[in-house]
Amino acid sequence: MSNQTVIVGLGATGRAIASSLLQRADVEIVGAADHDPRVVGQDLGVLLGGVANGVVVVSDPAGLPAADLAIVATISDLRRVVDVLLPLLERSYNVLSICEELAYPWQSHPDLARRLDDAAKAQGVTVLGSGANPGVLMDTLPLLLTALTQRVESVRIRRRASMSRYGAILSKFGLGLTLREFATARSRGEVVGHYGFEQAIGALAAGLGWDLDTVEVAEVEPAVVTTSPRVGDHMCIEPGQIATVTHAARGVRKGEVVIDLEITFGFFEPADEVAAGDDYRIVGEEQVVDLRSSVGFDSFLSTVAAAVNASTAVVEARPGLLSMGDLPAGSVAAKGERRAAGASGGAAERAARSTKQAENPIQKEIRTS
């Protein structure tokens, strides 16, 4: 039996999620919505580069048919996306959203978290914030690694996230601006960097039983100004413009930094003075756990996979507002075996095959000392 699903938001990430779900034998997409007039009225299958499937994109989620699950791939700001989530819950959809601030909003947005939790429970459905980060890479994954030590003293994570596949969200990082434009846009609140640090730190601290003194989120800072064009799927960064930025946050407990997170986002070149790969260090009481991905976890592909793999788990989970850490690991594991016979993979999988991973396969090492 398949889960009937609707998609809200057909930007780059929403389209990749929809393409992947169309390959699944246990999922049937019955509706899609986006406010962009260029896609409204189009057949979803054709929009995604395939054959017509009879699903016509509407402009308002209120026009979507009843379904088991709504996947929301729109914006990062929970205060704005809640106006989309609540009506869906009230119509008895289970809801999965890649809104970063939904990943663990209990401390950062307690009032909104309670409203969402109450609305979901009233209808007997589930609402989940999923994605690569937060969702997996800076909260659920390091929490799982802490199972290798009996007491954690500190968590340190450094990531390098390629943004070359993304579209509309690039503006919040200030990529493609000059240094002067960046400073002006940041002062106006138009460049904010990464949404989700507070949620990742909150989920980590809650999982470890820590009461933090404070969560400190620094301002996003320029890291590399390019001297040559850098081309992504939806943007070209010209010489003299910012190609990479760095953003960091810390969780402080008893006056000490116990959670230390930093991400460099951008369109990267080999000559950049930016350390390649992703690094995790869990300092435990009896041992130190190090995990390293030598070329890094692909942010776009990981976000798509996390959402697609969790889609069935949301429908089957207990009612209320949940985080990825609330779900059994097996329920969010890869679901490629559920593809329909003959399916060759969707947009995210095709993108994966065309990346440098073919030349430089990701090597991951877990070390304890």
N, C-alpha and C positions, 0 to 999 in steps of 0.2 A: 504494500500500500504506500502511495507516495504522499508527501506533504505538499499541499497547495501553498504557493508562496507568491508574494508580491514584492516588487522592488521599488523603493522610493529614492530617487536620486540616480541619474544616469550620466554622471561625470566619468572620468577615466576609471576610478576604482569601482563605481557602481556597475559600469559596463563589464569590467573584467569579472566581477562577482557573478553577474547575470550569465555571462558566457560560460563560466565554469558550471553553474547550476543547471544550465540547459543540457549538460552532458550527463547529468545524474539520473539514474533510473528511479530513485526514491524521492525525487523532487519534481514538481510540476509548477512552472511559472504561469500564473493565471492573470497577472496584472502588472503594470509598471506606470510610474508617475514621475514627471520632471517639469519644472516651471519654464524650461528653455523652449521658446516657441519654435526653434529649429527642429526639435525632436517630437514635439507634441503632434499626435495624429499619425506618426509613423508606426509601422509594424516593428515590434521589438526584434524579431529574428532578422529582418532586413537591416535594421539599425546596427546590429551586432555583426554584420558581415556574412550572415547566413541566409537561409531560406525563410520565407514568411511562415509565422507560426500562429497567426490570428490574434496575437496580443497587441492591442493598440495602445500606445503611450498616451496617458491623460495628463492634464496640467495640474490637477488637484488630487491629493490622496483620498479626499472624501469620495471621489468617483471610482475608487478601486473596488473590485468584487470581494466578497467574503473569502477568507483564506485561513490556513493554519498559522502562517508566519508572515510578518512584514520585515524586510531587511531595509534599514535606513542608512543610506550612504550619502550624507549631505555635508554638514558642517561640524566644526569642532566645539563650538560654544554651546554648552548644555542649556544655558538660559534662553537661547533662541530655538534650539532643536526640541526642547520640551513641548513646544506648541504643536509639533508634529507627532511626538511620541504619545502624548496623553489621549488625543482623539483615537489613535490606533488601538491603544489599550482598551479604551471605552467601547470599541467595536469588537472586542474579544480576540484581537490578533495577539499571538505571541510576537514579541518584537526583539530583533537583534539590530544593534546600531554600531557603526564604527566611530561614532562620536567619542573622541578621546576622553572627554570629561565625564562620560557615562561609565567608564571602566570601574571606578570605585569612588562615587561621589559623596559618600557618607560624611566625610569630614570637610571637603571643599564646598559642597552644596547640600548641606543637611536638609534644608526645607524641601528642595526639589527632589532629593532622594526619597524622603518620606512620602511625598505626593505620588511619585512613580510607583513606589512599593505598595502603597494603599490602593492605587488604581488597578495595578496588576492583580493583587490578591482579591479585590472585589469582583473581578471577572474570571478568576481562576486561571490566569495566564502568567507568563514569565516575560521579563524584560532584562536584556543582557547587553552590556557594553563589551564588544570584542574588537580584535585587531591585533596588529603586531606589537605596537607600543603606544600606550599601555594595552594590556591584555595578555601578552606572553613574555616579551623580551626583557622588560625591566621590572616585572612583578611575578608572574606565575613561574617562569623559568628559574629565576634566582631563588624563589621560595622552595622549589623542588630540589635545587642543589643544596639547600641548607639541611635537607634530610640526611646528609652525609656527615654532619657534625651535631653534637648534642646541645651545644650552646654557641650562639653566634655573637661575635664581638663587633663586626662591621661588614658592610657590603659596599663594594666599589665596582662600578660599571662604566666602561667607555665604549661608545658606539660611533660608527661612521656610516651614515645613511645616505645612499644615493637617491636624489630626488628627480632624476632625469625622466622617469616615466609619469610623474604626476602632472596635473593640470592646474585647476583653479586654486588649490591650496598653496601654491608657490608664493603668492603675494604676501602671505603672513610671515614668511621668512626673510623677505627683503632681497631675494635673489634677483639678479638682473638690474639692480639699482646701482647708482654711483654711491660713493661714500657719503657725499653731501645729501643726496636724496634719501639714503638709508637713515641718516641721523634725523632728518626732518620727519620722515614717515614714522620712525620709532617714537619720537616725541609726541606725535599725534595719536599714538595707539594703533596705527595701521600696520606696523611691523611688531609682532609679538613673539615670534618664534614658535616653539613647540608647546602645544596644549597637551597636558597629561602628566607632567612631572608630579604635581600634587597627588594625583590619583595613583600613580605607580608607587610613590613613596608611602602613601596611606595604606595601600594594599599590602605592601611588604611589611610595614610596621605592624599592621593588624595581624598578619599571619604569624609574626614572630612574638606577638604579645607585648610589643613595645608601646609605651605612651611617650610620644615625642614632645619635646619642649616647643619646637617650631619646625616648619618647613620653609626653607629659604630658596626662592627661585630667582636666579640672577637675570639680568637683561641679556637678550640675545646680542651677540657681537659678530662683526664681520671677521672672517678668517683669511680668505683669499680673494684678491681682485685679479681677474684673469687678464692675460696679455694676448690671448687668441680666442676666437669664437668657440663656444661650447654648445653643442646642439642636443636638446632633449626631444622627447616625443611631442611636447606642446610649447616649448620655449627655446629661443636661441639667446645665449648670454654673450654679449659683445665685449671686445676689449675695453678695459676701464670700468667694467661693471663687476659687482660682487658675485662670485661663483660659489663660495662656501661660507657658512656661518657656524658659530659654536654657541651652544646653549647648555646651561648647567643648573643643577639644583642639589640641595643637601637636606637631609633630615638630621636634626640635632636632638640628642637625648642626654640628660644630665650634664649639659654643657659640652658634650663631645659630639663630633660629626660621626654618625654611625651608618648613614646611607649617603653615598656620594655618587651622583649620576652626571654624566656629560655626554652630549651627542654633537657631532659635527655633521651638518646637513649640506648637501650641495651637488653640483655637477663636477665630478672629480677628474683629474688627469694624473698620470703616474708621477709627474714631477712635483706635484703639490707637497708642501711640507706638512702633511697630515698623516698621522700614523694609520696605516691600513688595518682593516679588520675590527672585530669586536672582542672586548676583553672583560671577563668577569672574575672578581676575586671575592670569595667568601672567607673571612678570617674567623675560624672557629676556635673553640676552646682547646681541642686536641689536635686539629689539623687545619691547614689552609687548602681550600678548594679553588683551583684556577680552571677556567674554561676559556678557550680562545677559538674564534673563527678567523682564519687568516685573511679572508677577503670580505668578511662581514655577512650578516644575514640580510638578504635583499628586503628592504622595507616594503616596497610595493607588493611583491609576490607573497611575502609573509602575511601582509594585511589581508590580501585576498584569500589566502589559504586558511587563515585563522577564522575568518567569517564563514567561509564555505563549510569548513569542517565542523564548526559549532552549530550549524543551522538545525540539524536534527536534534541535537542535545537540548536546544532551547525549548523546542516543542515538548520534549519528554521531561523537562526539569520541573521541580516544585514551583508553585506560584510565587511571585514576588520579584523584587529587584535583586539580581544576582551578579556576581563577578565571575570571571573565568576561573578563579581559584576555588569557587564553590562547586565546580563541576568535576566529576570523576575524570581522570586523565584519559581513560579509554574512550570516553564519550566525545572528546574533541580531537582524538587522533586522526590521522589522514584517512579519508574516506574514498580514495581513488578506486577501490574495488567495487564501489557502488555505481560506477559509471555504466550507462546503457551499453549494450553490446554494440561494438563497432565505433564507439565514441573515441575520438582521438585527442580530446582535451580542448579547453577553451582558450580565451585570449591570454590569460595569465600563463598557461602552459606553453603556448606558442612563443610568448615573449621570453620565457625562461630558456627555451631552446636556442634563441637567437642572441643571448647575452654572452659575455665573456666567460661564463661558467663552463662553456664547452672547452675553452682553452685553459681556464684556471679553476678546476673543480674546488668547491669549498672544502677545506680541510678543517676539521674540528678536533680539538684535543681537550681532554679533561684530565687534569693532573691534580693530585693531592700531595701535600707535603707536610 
